[in-house]
């Protein structure tokens, strides 16, 4: 079976300075994200890689030309209406607005900051998959170490958790990538790909901008800009030799026959994917 990589970008306004007590204007929130997004899109074009972009409506309305570029090559999914202010009604509203803006069907949802979201509400809002769970322990944020590690259905909705390695739950998301030596991240990726047959990893466009002027923790800020771009290029080029990049919608389609299941799906050995 061909191994798959689900690469995604959380295309959102750059609001992380506000978490650390710094004011930032709307124009700068959009500008920092756009600078990094253009860089990473050029990188993906050069490597001929397709991604899924979980996009806020606020960003999409602010940058229609960028969204047109995204939707011409990559999948657009919903990241809510605003990154910093979520209301339950935003589930359906954000999907409809993004479909209007990009002219394509929006199938997936990711909750900002990977906070908890009700699966039934996501399904009722018209989505076919949700990728809001990071099944690890992230101190100060959440404890989900015992959540399912592999795709599973709940309330008729396919959940596709962010990847974590077997046994030790080594995380595969932007923060661990920034703070791990590349050789370690590659070795963990190889192990998880071999075990699970796929990887679900994500980054933010603002990571590819110059963040040196912001008072952010070192583990959030470095590497950034061109240094981060080079590290990601090295990783993705290496990963492309091991697996095929695909969109979340294409991957979700392979589970269509199991959509009535309410338990974590089982693999060929009869073990739950969450194990």
Secondary structure, DSSP 4 states (H G I P E B T S, - for coil): ---EEEEEEEE----GGGGGT----HHHHHHHHHHHHHHHHHHHHHHT---EEEE-HHHHHH-HHHHHHHHHHSEEEE--S-SS---TTHHHHHHHHHHHHHSS---EE--GGG----HHHHHHTT-SEE---B-SEETTTEE-TTS-SS-EEETTEEE-PBPB-TTT--B-SHHHHHTS-HHHHHHHHHHHHHHHSEEEEEEEGGGGS--TTS---HHHHSS-HHHHHHHHHHHHHHHHTT-EEE-HHHHHHTTGGGTT--SB-B-TTS-BTT-
